[in-house]
Amino acid sequence: MRAVMVYAALTRRCLSEAGPAPEKAPVVSAYHPQDLAGEPGLQPPRSPLGHAASGLAGSVRARLKRPPPPLPRADGALLKAAAAIVLLGGLATGLALYLGHREVPLEPVVQPARIGAIALMVPQDLTGAEPDDSSRLVGMVRLRLDWPSLGPAQPQAPNRQRLLITLSPQDKVNDPQTQLSVYARFLTPTVWSNPGGLVVRGFRKGSPYEGDELYVSVPDGRGFAARCPLDAAKSDSARPDLDEPCRVTFRHRGMDVNIRFPRAIIADWELMLGGVRRTIDGLMR
């Protein structure tokens, strides 16, 4: 017992001479150096490479936190592309149909005709007949000409004026001098002027030409003498809707030429007669 007491006394003496005991150092794990973050003054040393890695990691984290940019919307571009494709397809289809069904212009069919001793070659389109119409008049020719072009009349253009022309062998009744002498017996004494250098005279009531007016060129009517009705409905009882009520007959190239024409163009009588004469000259063979 005495020995134990001596040991304890020696121990206390040694401790009192050594001073206070040092603080216990914290335990550091080799795998968790971040445990030192809670202990002041015990932070692990950092190298320049560590600083760079830390900055790079922070930049990556900041970029990842950004909201993703909106994807470009392609709806408008797709619609425009689709519309362009449809338009080009429609144009290509229309062009193909046009080229496939385009009518090749055909040469006008020419029909031979004879009026007395005069031979003519008449284009069928000038007669107004249908392409499949094989009938023909014997001893005369009828033409339907557009005015003022004097080309083929256009049935699908009802507002166009036209000339109806009949070519026939010469007849004494149609001689201009004979016509004027017959008209003179039934004319009224009243005379008035008309545009185109013509004078106008009326027919007496009860005469065969009652209701008509006579348009003649000066001085004697040999150049032009045409009858026009005062009322177009009375021009032809069988054709009350006739659009060519006026008529003039003259001779050309050994034929009698009768023209029915609208009253509205009577002032252009010189152009009309000259154009018809040139057309007939082009038909002769």
Protein Blocks (a to p, Z undefined) as FASTA:
>chain_A
ZZmmmmmmmmmmmmmmnopaddddddddfklmmlmmmpghiaccddfklmmmmmmmmmmm
mmmmpccdddddfklmmmmmmmmmmmmmmmmmmmmmmmmmoccddddddddddehjaccd
ddfklnopafklcbdcehiacdddddfklpacdfklmkbccdddddddddfklpmklmmm
mmmmmccfbdcddehhiacddddehiakgoiacddddfklpmpccdddfblklmpmklmm
bcblbccdddeehiacdddddfklmmmmmmmmmmmmmmmmmmpZZ
